[in-house]
Amino acid sequence: MLIGEVARRSGVSARMLRHYESLGLLRPSARTGSGYREYSGDDIRRIFHIESLRSLGLSLREIGRALDDPGFTPSALVDDLIRQTRERIAAETELLTRLRRIDAAEPAGWEDVLQTVVSLQALGSKSAAARQRAALSSAAEIPVEALVEAVLRETEPNVAGALRWALARSGDGATALLARGLGSPVAAVRERAVRSLAELPGDEATARLRDALTDPDAVVRGHAALALGTRGVADAVPALVDLIVQGRNDTEAADALSMLAGDTATADRIATGLVGHLAQDTTEAPARVRLTQALADIPGRTASDALMELSGDGDRAVALTAAYLVRLRDAG
């Protein structure tokens, strides 16, 4: 079969076939009396082998080695190709993400594009100070999606605070994006999402914080409860009481409970929750003192009766605290 016919049947141009021959990849088995290249069935099969390996991303040099070295083992080469392909996909994905974020910023001209690029680069800097400056100075130039991604991965407290500040001023879209962070398998990411949601106004943010009250991680539940307490959401009461028992953010939790105790029903519910933990045998002495102290700012008969009873408690610290609080309430 002559080169033109081979090119037509194989889809490989005559020029490329000659190139393969110049590299030693392909050698026509014979020539006609006129000197034209003549390809055998084995030559045609080799062409298809070459093209198949090219489709995997192998270089022509690697293809020659694969076809001509009897001791060649493909596993190492295939593993390397997998690694290279993953790196290339990651680079392309990163570029696509950057381009989408620039587009989301709706640049009016090249100066806007360049400013957004600078801001995004600063946000991804290894320097915590650079990231913090980017969040504080360029909130309007950084797309919301980039801010959310940054705050969900940020481990430096000062930078995280700056990013939450920027998010709170970024306009619409942050709440829905942060809600995705609540589905992360990593508790630290969910905590960052909750702390960011706590600084966003609106019913949607409140709804997402309610969802976080059922999170399996106590830290996440605690941050959600503190935020909901300041928003007047009584569903946070059990989690706030748990914070007092655990001794984690217990002062803030007690303040939140006192803010929620504005009506008799809620005040009685809070007092009942506090007293219920006080009565448990597993509640340790320091926690019982904290629970007693938390009753101080809870109005109503249930809290008053509990303090009266606790003034005779077998734990001296609890009894003294309760007696002191009873005197304060009587004086008031």
LUMLUMTOR-477384 format. One record per residue (C-alpha): residue in one letter; residue number from 1; x, y, z. Coordinates in pm, whole numbers. Each point is the difference from the previous one (the first is absolute). Layout:
LUMLUMTOR-477384
  aa    i       X       Y       Z
   A  NUM       X       Y       Z
...
//
This chain:
LUMLUMTOR-477384
  aa    i       X       Y       Z
   M    1       0       0       0
   L    2     147     336    -102
   I    3      30     297     231
   G    4    -301     186    -141
   E    5    -229    -294      54
   V    6     142     -56     350
   A    7     -61     365      86
   R    8    -359     -20    -125
   R    9     -83    -318     191
   S   10     183      80     322
   G   11     -85     370      25
   V   12     371      78      52
   S   13     134     248    -252
   A   14     277     -97    -242
   R   15     212     276     153
   M   16     -39    -152     348
   L   17      80    -347    -132
   R   18     324     135    -145
   H   19      71     168     334
   Y   20     -48    -333     179
   E   21     242    -157    -245
   S   22     261     273      58
   L   23     -15     -72     373
   G   24      36    -375     -53
   L   25    -349     -67     133
   L   26    -129    -146    -327
   R   27     187    -170    -284
   P   28    -191    -105    -311
   S   29      64    -369     -66
   A   30      76      46    -368
   R   31      21     238    -289
   T   32    -143     -30    -348
   G   33     215     -26    -306
   S   34     -43     375     -38
   G   35     127      61     353
   Y   36    -334      78     164
   R   37     -58    -107     361
   E   38    -210    -311      35
   Y   39    -164     -86     331
   S   40     -88    -351     113
   G   41    -279    -110     233
   D   42     247       0     290
   D   43      99     357     -86
   I   44    -365     106       7
   R   45     -46    -163     341
   R   46     306     185     129
   I   47    -149     330    -120
   F   48    -315     -69     198
   H   49     209     -94     304
   I   50     189     327     -26
   E   51    -322     201     -25
   S   52    -156    -189     291
   L   53     296      77     226
   R   54       0     363    -113
   S   55    -362      24     113
   L   56     119     -85     353
   G   57     234     296       0
   L   58     328    -186     -60
   S   59     276     183    -182
   L   60     133    -147    -325
   R   61     321     -95     180
   E   62    -199    -186     268
   I   63    -207    -169    -272
   G   64     316    -124    -174
   R   65     129    -143     325
   A   66    -333    -165      78
   L   67     -21    -167    -341
   D   68     363    -105     -46
   D   69     127     -90     349
   P   70     -98    -361      81
   G   71      69      57     368
   F   72    -207     317      22
   T   73    -257       2     281
   P   74    -275     258     -43
   S   75    -115      32     361
   A   76     254     265     108
   L   77     -62     203    -316
   V   78    -378     -22      39
   D   79      28     108     365
   D   80     208     300    -109
   L   81    -257      86    -266
   I   82    -275     -14     262
   R   83     198     237     223
   Q   84      67     243    -286
   T   85    -364      -7    -105
   R   86    -120      71     353
   E   87     242     291      29
   R   88    -116     137    -334
   I   89    -368     -33      98
   A   90      67     171     333
   A   91     179     288    -174
   E   92    -277      39    -257
   T   93    -267     -16     272
   E   94     181     269     198
   L   95      22     220    -308
   L   96    -370     -53     -76
   T   97     -92      91     357
   R   98     211     318     -16
   L   99    -158     101    -330
   R  100    -352     -61     132
   R  101      71     214     304
   I  102     134     282    -211
   D  103    -313     -24    -214
   A  104    -217       5     314
   A  105     164     328     101
   E  106    -144     151    -322
   P  107     312     200     -91
   A  108     -60     313    -202
   G  109     349       3    -147
   W  110     345    -153      15
   E  111      90     203     309
   D  112    -288    -167     185
   V  113     114    -342    -123
   L  114     356      60     118
   Q  115    -119     129     340
   T  116    -214    -309      51
   V  117     293    -223     -94
   V  118     221     179     254
   S  119    -265     -36     270
   L  120     -49    -371     -68
   Q  121     375     -61       7
   A  122      31     182     331
   L  123    -287    -204     143
   G  124     190    -318     -85
   S  125     333     126     134
   K  126     203    -208     247
   S  127      34     314     210
   A  128    -277      40     258
   A  129      59     376       6
   A  130     -46      21    -378
   R  131    -322    -201      18
   Q  132    -131     222     277
   R  133      80     318    -194
   A  134    -174    -141    -306
   A  135    -315     -75     200
   L  136      -8     340     171
   S  137      88     221    -294
   S  138    -152    -170    -302
   A  139    -332    -147     108
   A  140    -181     168    -288
   E  141     248    -138    -255
   I  142       0    -363     114
   P  143    -288    -218    -124
   V  144    -216    -148     275
   E  145      85    -355    -107
   A  146     372      69      53
   L  147     -65     152     343
   V  148    -205    -301     109
   E  149     265    -244    -120
   A  150     265     200     185
   V  151    -190      21     328
   L  152     -79    -372      -3
   R  153     369     -91     -25
   E  154     148     277     217
   T  155     166    -113     325
   E  156     145     331     121
   P  157    -255     163     238
   N  158      79     361     -98
   V  159     -22     -75    -372
   A  160    -321    -199      50
   G  161    -153     296     184
   A  162      94     235    -284
   L  163    -151    -239    -254
   R  164    -324     -27     197
   W  165     -12     381      11
   A  166      46      14    -376
   L  167    -267    -264     -56
   A  168    -251     188     214
   R  169      44     295    -235
   S  170       9    -195    -324
   G  171    -371       4     -74
   D  172    -217    -290    -114
   G  173     121    -351     -67
   A  174     221     -66     302
   T  175    -264    -187     202
   A  176     -71    -265    -264
   L  177     371     -56     -59
   L  178      75     -30     372
   A  179    -286    -247      36
   R  180     199    -239    -219
   G  181     279      19     256
   L  182    -241    -142     259
   G  183       1    -321    -202
   S  184     376     -44      23
   P  185     124    -323     161
   V  186     260     210     184
   A  187    -130     144     329
   A  188     242     295     -13
   V  189    -142     106    -337
   R  190    -355     -22     134
   E  191     102     210     299
   R  192     142     270    -228
   A  193    -322      -6    -202
   V  194    -214      45     312
   R  195     215     283     135
   S  196     -29     179    -334
   L  197    -375     -55     -18
   A  198     -28     147     351
   E  199     114     335    -138
   L  200    -247       4    -289
   P  201    -344     153      45
   G  202    -328    -137    -125
   D  203    -237    -292      32
   E  204     200    -222    -235
   A  205     310      20     220
   T  206    -215     -70     307
   A  207    -148    -307    -169
   R  208     347    -136     -79
   L  209     108      59     360
   R  210    -305    -196     117
   D  211     117    -288    -219
   A  212     339      11     174
   L  213    -164     -66     340
   T  214     -15    -368    -100
   D  215     365     -16    -108
   P  216     186    -301     146
   D  217     281     224     122
   A  218     -55     178     333
   V  219     213     300     -98
   V  220    -206      60    -314
   R  221    -325     -33     196
   G  222     130     242     261
   H  223      87     275    -246
   A  224    -338     -41    -168
   A  225    -180      19     335
   L  226     182     317     106
   A  227     -88     168    -328
   L  228    -363    -109      18
   G  229     -27     112     363
   T  230      85     355     -99
   R  231    -266     -25    -273
   G  232    -267    -101     250
   V  233     -39    -357    -123
   A  234    -116    -214     294
   D  235      95    -324    -180
   A  236     356      76     109
   V  237     -78     -47     372
   P  238     110    -367      35
   A  239     330      63    -178
   L  240      63     313     209
   V  241     -57    -197     321
   D  242     245    -262    -129
   L  243     263     273     -44
   I  244     -39      95     365
   V  245      37    -363     106
   Q  246     309     -40    -216
   G  247     155     323     125
   R  248      59     121    -355
   N  249    -116     354     -77
   D  250    -215     -43     311
   T  251     -14     374      79
   E  252    -119      82    -352
   A  253    -249    -287      20
   A  254    -141     127     331
   D  255     -36     348    -150
   A  256    -182    -144    -300
   L  257    -236    -194     226
   S  258     -85     315     196
   M  259     -76     178    -328
   L  260    -233    -282    -102
   A  261    -184      -5     334
   G  262    -228     287     -96
   D  263    -328    -184      40
   T  264    -120    -227     278
   A  265     -18    -317    -208
   T  266     354      32    -131
   A  267     136     103     341
   D  268    -157    -309     158
   R  269     137    -217    -280
   I  270     351     135      58
   A  271     -21     -42     377
   T  272    -128    -355     -41
   G  273     291     -83    -229
   L  274     255     141     243
   V  275    -156    -178     297
   G  276     -22    -325    -193
   H  277     377      -6     -47
   L  278      55      97     363
   A  279    -193    -307     106
   Q  280     202    -242    -209
   D  281     251    -212     192
   T  282     247      26    -290
   T  283      19     381      18
   E  284     333      94     158
   A  285      34     254     282
   P  286     142     291    -207
   A  287    -280     -43    -253
   R  288    -262       7     278
   V  289     138     334     120
   R  290     -16     141    -353
   L  291    -358    -122     -41
   T  292     -97     160     328
   Q  293     158     329    -105
   A  294    -188     -14    -329
   L  295    -331      -3     192
   A  296      80     350     131
   D  297    -135     188    -301
   I  298    -291    -229     -77
   P  299    -324     158     125
   G  300    -304    -186     126
   R  301    -117    -234     270
   T  302     175    -311    -136
   A  303     346     158      28
   S  304     -75     154     341
   D  305    -126    -328     145
   A  306     305    -180    -138
   L  307     238     247     163
   M  308    -182     -32     333
   E  309      38    -377     -11
   L  310     364      21    -110
   S  311      85     226     295
   G  312     -17    -318     206
   D  313     199    -211    -246
   G  314     257    -244     132
   D  315     268     164    -214
   R  316     113     300     203
   A  317     103     205    -306
   V  318    -339     -54    -161
   A  319    -185      76     326
   L  320     190     324      62
   T  321     -45     116    -359
   A  322    -373     -75       8
   A  323     -49     172     338
   Y  324     179     310    -124
   L  325    -214      10    -314
   V  326    -319     -41     208
   R  327      96     303     209
   L  328      65     202    -317
   R  329    -338     -95    -144
   D  330    -177      84     328
   A  331     179     334      15
   G  332     -97      78    -357
//
